[in-house]
């Protein structure tokens, strides 16, 4: 998987057996988003899943907020 430097990806559980379900967890490190707009879209294509790329693509919408 070709992730941007500001994004981390994992599943819970880490190993997914055939027929098993898992949660997808995507973490974003806002400190690495220098120069990015406050709101942007980041497509993420999953590897290891059968199907066309359009069927394996997660559409990640990122909205930066001040805390």
MMTF fields as JSON, N, C-alpha, C and O atoms, coordinates in Angstrom:
{
  "mmtfVersion": "1.0.0",
  "mmtfProducer": "UNKNOWN",
  "numBonds": 267,
  "numAtoms": 268,
  "numGroups": 67,
  "numChains": 1,
  "numModels": 1,
  "chainsPerModel": [1],
  "groupsPerChain": [67],
  "chainIdList": ["A"],
  "bondAtomList": [4, 2, 8, 6, 12, 10, 16, 14, 20, 18, 24, 22, 28, 26, 32, 30, 36, 34, 40, 38, 44, 42, 48, 46, 52, 50, 56, 54, 60, 58, 64, 62, 68, 66, 72, 70, 76, 74, 80, 78, 84, 82, 88, 86, 92, 90, 96, 94, 100, 98, 104, 102, 108, 106, 112, 110, 116, 114, 120, 118, 124, 122, 128, 126, 132, 130, 136, 134, 140, 138, 144, 142, 148, 146, 152, 150, 156, 154, 160, 158, 164, 162, 168, 166, 172, 170, 176, 174, 180, 178, 184, 182, 188, 186, 192, 190, 196, 194, 200, 198, 204, 202, 208, 206, 212, 210, 216, 214, 220, 218, 224, 222, 228, 226, 232, 230, 236, 234, 240, 238, 244, 242, 248, 246, 252, 250, 256, 254, 260, 258, 264, 262],
  "bondOrderList": [1, 1, 1, 1, 1, 1, 1, 1, 1, 1, 1, 1, 1, 1, 1, 1, 1, 1, 1, 1, 1, 1, 1, 1, 1, 1, 1, 1, 1, 1, 1, 1, 1, 1, 1, 1, 1, 1, 1, 1, 1, 1, 1, 1, 1, 1, 1, 1, 1, 1, 1, 1, 1, 1, 1, 1, 1, 1, 1, 1, 1, 1, 1, 1, 1, 1],
  "groupList": [{"groupName": "UNK", "atomNameList": ["N", "CA", "C", "O"], "elementList": ["N", "C", "C", "O"], "formalChargeList": [0, 0, 0, 0], "bondAtomList": [1, 0, 2, 1, 3, 2], "bondOrderList": [1, 1, 2], "singleLetterCode": "X", "chemCompType": "L-PEPTIDE LINKING"}],
  "groupTypeList": [0, 0, 0, 0, 0, 0, 0, 0, 0, 0, 0, 0, 0, 0, 0, 0, 0, 0, 0, 0, 0, 0, 0, 0, 0, 0, 0, 0, 0, 0, 0, 0, 0, 0, 0, 0, 0, 0, 0, 0, 0, 0, 0, 0, 0, 0, 0, 0, 0, 0, 0, 0, 0, 0, 0, 0, 0, 0, 0, 0, 0, 0, 0, 0, 0, 0, 0],
  "groupIdList": [1, 2, 3, 4, 5, 6, 7, 8, 9, 10, 11, 12, 13, 14, 15, 16, 17, 18, 19, 20, 21, 22, 23, 24, 25, 26, 27, 28, 29, 30, 31, 32, 33, 34, 35, 36, 37, 38, 39, 40, 41, 42, 43, 44, 45, 46, 47, 48, 49, 50, 51, 52, 53, 54, 55, 56, 57, 58, 59, 60, 61, 62, 63, 64, 65, 66, 67],
  "secStructList": [7, 7, 7, 7, 6, 6, 3, 3, 3, 3, 3, 3, 1, 1, 1, 7, 7, 6, 6, 7, 7, 7, 3, 3, 3, 3, 3, 3, 7, 4, 4, 4, 7, 6, 6, 7, 7, 1, 3, 3, 3, 3, 3, 3, 3, 7, 1, 1, 7, 7, 1, 7, 4, 4, 4, 1, 3, 3, 3, 3, 3, 3, 3, 7, 7, 7, 7],
  "xCoordList": [0.848, 0.0, 0.895, 1.853, 0.58, 1.382, 0.719, -0.108, 1.095, 0.49, 1.264, 2.489, 0.561, 1.264, 2.005, 1.623, 3.047, 3.864, 3.078, 3.475, 1.981, 1.203, 0.144, -0.572, 0.039, -1.034, -0.488, 0.504, -1.144, -0.825, -2.09, -3.199, -1.908, -3.021, -2.778, -1.662, -3.844, -3.756, -5.157, -6.158, -5.206, -6.489, -6.518, -5.478, -7.706, -7.905, -8.933, -10.104, -8.545, -7.221, -6.219, -6.594, -4.943, -3.869, -3.88, -3.685, -4.11, -4.175, -5.646, -6.369, -6.073, -7.472, -7.525, -6.981, -8.18, -8.305, -9.433, -10.336, -9.385, -10.446, -11.824, -12.034, -12.746, -14.1, -14.282, -15.409, -13.184, -13.24, -13.38, -12.935, -13.99, -14.104, -13.115, -12.669, -12.779, -11.856, -12.205, -12.868, -11.75, -11.888, -10.663, -9.542, -10.879, -9.785, -9.573, -10.512, -8.337, -7.998, -6.982, -5.907, -7.323, -6.428, -6.138, -7.055, -4.857, -4.434, -3.729, -2.986, -3.975, -3.357, -2.559, -3.082, -1.291, -0.423, -0.483, 0.165, -1.265, -1.485, -0.201, -0.112, 0.793, 2.052, 2.802, 3.701, 2.442, 3.091, 2.295, 2.607, 1.278, 0.413, 0.746, -0.14, 1.979, 2.396, 2.105, 2.496, 1.42, 1.11, -0.172, -0.573, -0.829, -2.097, -3.244, -3.169, -4.301, -5.467, -6.176, -5.914, -7.067, -7.776, -8.68, -8.948, -9.145, -10.011, -9.514, -9.361, -9.263, -8.828, -9.211, -9.609, -9.088, -9.472, -8.212, -7.316, -8.143, -6.987, -7.494, -7.905, -7.479, -7.897, -6.85, -5.649, -7.314, -6.423, -6.862, -7.963, -6.001, -6.327, -5.781, -4.589, -6.659, -6.272, -5.605, -6.073, -4.514, -3.841, -4.33, -4.8, -4.223, -4.574, -6.066, -6.525, -6.82, -8.265, -8.565, -8.087, -9.362, -9.671, -10.692, -11.524, -10.611, -11.549, -10.82, -9.602, -11.595, -11.037, -10.546, -11.056, -9.559, -9.092, -10.226, -10.209, -11.199, -12.312, -13.149, -13.788, -13.147, -13.87, -13.052, -13.598, -11.743, -10.844, -10.364, -9.439, -10.989, -10.525, -11.361, -12.587, -10.674, -11.317, -11.173, -10.108, -12.224, -12.185, -12.067, -13.037, -10.874, -10.605, -10.775, -10.09, -11.676, -11.896, -11.263, -11.607, -10.345, -9.635, -10.03, -9.909, -10.507, -10.875, -10.025, -10.178, -9.144, -8.293, -9.053, -9.686, -8.981, -9.617, -8.599, -7.706, -8.729, -7.844, -8.346, -9.55, -7.398, -7.759, -7.026, -7.181],
  "yCoordList": [-1.17, 0.0, 1.235, 1.322, 2.157, 3.371, 4.505, 5.245, 4.627, 5.631, 6.936, 6.928, 8.062, 9.33, 9.297, 8.546, 10.095, 10.095, 10.489, 10.136, 11.207, 11.672, 10.661, 10.918, 9.517, 8.57, 7.209, 6.733, 6.582, 5.213, 4.373, 4.86, 3.108, 2.194, 0.913, 0.394, 0.4, -0.914, -1.522, -0.829, -2.809, -3.471, -4.082, -4.4, -4.235, -4.891, -5.985, -5.675, -7.272, -7.782, -7.538, -7.262, -7.648, -7.362, -8.334, -7.93, -9.626, -10.657, -11.003, -11.333, -10.923, -11.194, -12.512, -12.625, -13.5, -14.802, -14.743, -13.915, -15.63, -15.651, -15.772, -16.609, -14.938, -14.952, -14.159, -13.971, -13.692, -12.93, -11.437, -10.965, -10.704, -9.254, -8.578, -9.161, -7.341, -6.566, -5.091, -4.666, -4.328, -2.874, -2.295, -2.75, -1.291, -0.547, 0.712, 1.471, 0.932, 2.105, 2.934, 2.444, 4.186, 5.095, 6.265, 6.937, 6.506, 7.618, 8.653, 8.314, 9.93, 11.033, 11.873, 12.29, 12.125, 12.98, 14.39, 14.684, 15.255, 16.611, 17.428, 18.36, 17.098, 17.853, 17.639, 18.413, 16.597, 16.31, 16.847, 16.529, 17.652, 18.168, 19.6, 20.346, 19.988, 21.348, 21.619, 20.846, 22.717, 23.097, 22.501, 22.838, 21.627, 21.041, 21.989, 22.702, 22.004, 22.826, 22.264, 21.13, 23.043, 22.604, 21.405, 20.614, 21.273, 20.154, 19.582, 20.312, 18.271, 17.655, 16.185, 15.617, 15.58, 14.203, 13.391, 13.841, 12.19, 11.314, 9.91, 9.18, 9.51, 8.153, 7.137, 7.399, 5.981, 4.936, 3.613, 3.137, 3.01, 1.747, 0.595, 0.55, -0.336, -1.476, -2.554, -2.873, -3.112, -4.248, -5.533, -5.501, -6.649, -7.94, -8.231, -9.196, -7.403, -7.586, -7.73, -6.941, -8.743, -8.928, -7.89, -7.432, -7.537, -6.58, -5.464, -5.321, -4.68, -3.535, -2.498, -2.429, -1.689, -0.634, 0.257, 0.68, 0.542, 1.388, 0.707, 1.385, -0.633, -1.378, -1.509, -1.845, -1.247, -1.405, -0.063, -0.016, 1.019, 2.347, 2.924, 2.996, 3.334, 4.065, 5.547, 6.0, 6.285, 7.725, 8.396, 8.46, 8.891, 9.497, 11.007, 11.653, 11.556, 13.007, 13.513, 13.046, 14.459, 14.988, 16.444, 17.269, 16.743, 18.1, 18.473, 17.887, 19.432, 19.865, 20.863, 21.789, 20.66, 21.586, 22.008, 21.236, 23.226, 23.704, 23.186, 23.133, 22.802, 22.355, 23.188, 22.983],
  "zCoordList": [0.0, 0.0, 0.0, 0.768, -0.843, -0.985, -0.198, -0.731, 1.078, 1.954, 1.938, 1.815, 2.061, 2.253, 3.594, 4.491, 3.735, 4.956, 6.201, 7.312, 6.041, 7.184, 7.643, 8.61, 6.961, 7.234, 7.659, 7.107, 8.647, 9.061, 8.924, 9.142, 8.56, 8.309, 9.082, 9.113, 9.714, 10.358, 10.405, 10.217, 10.656, 10.851, 12.246, 12.823, 12.766, 14.06, 13.858, 13.638, 13.923, 14.263, 13.134, 11.995, 13.48, 12.524, 11.354, 10.208, 11.637, 10.593, 10.37, 11.31, 9.116, 8.771, 8.009, 6.911, 8.593, 7.948, 6.917, 7.035, 5.893, 4.885, 5.538, 6.416, 5.104, 5.634, 6.917, 7.377, 7.5, 8.746, 8.448, 7.401, 9.359, 9.228, 10.159, 11.148, 9.83, 10.662, 10.544, 9.598, 11.514, 11.456, 10.775, 11.002, 9.941, 9.319, 10.143, 10.38, 10.578, 11.384, 10.608, 10.263, 10.337, 9.628, 10.553, 11.023, 10.812, 11.664, 10.804, 9.883, 11.119, 10.394, 11.376, 12.41, 11.058, 11.87, 11.288, 10.284, 11.926, 11.411, 11.341, 10.543, 12.16, 12.124, 10.813, 10.482, 10.065, 8.786, 7.595, 6.448, 7.862, 6.805, 6.416, 5.998, 6.543, 6.203, 4.727, 3.852, 4.469, 3.091, 2.544, 1.429, 3.292, 2.847, 3.198, 4.199, 2.39, 2.735, 3.969, 4.369, 4.569, 5.776, 5.512, 6.416, 4.283, 3.921, 2.599, 1.62, 2.573, 1.322, 1.296, 2.313, 0.135, -0.138, -0.404, -1.118, 0.173, -0.04, -0.387, 0.515, -1.663, -2.015, -1.559, -1.625, -1.099, -0.604, -1.216, -0.94, -2.053, -2.722, -1.89, -1.588, -1.519, -0.693, -1.537, -2.629, -1.029, -1.653, -0.983, 0.155, -1.677, -1.103, -1.127, -0.516, -1.83, -1.952, -3.438, -4.253, -3.789, -5.205, -5.657, -4.875, -6.91, -7.485, -8.209, -8.112, -8.935, -9.653, -8.649, -7.53, -9.039, -8.13, -7.625, -6.469, -8.469, -8.026, -6.938, -6.133, -6.91, -5.875, -4.593, -3.542, -4.672, -3.525, -2.976, -2.166, -3.415, -3.031, -1.898, -1.983, -0.838, 0.255, -0.051, -0.471, 0.155, -0.056, 1.311, 2.066, 1.621, 2.924, 2.802, 2.009, 3.579, 3.622, 4.912, 5.998, 4.798, 5.965, 6.166, 5.261, 7.379, 7.767, 8.975, 10.046, 8.811, 9.917, 10.784, 10.277, 12.096, 13.031, 14.075, 14.425, 14.572, 15.635, 16.968, 17.219, 17.825, 19.178, 20.181, 21.385]
}
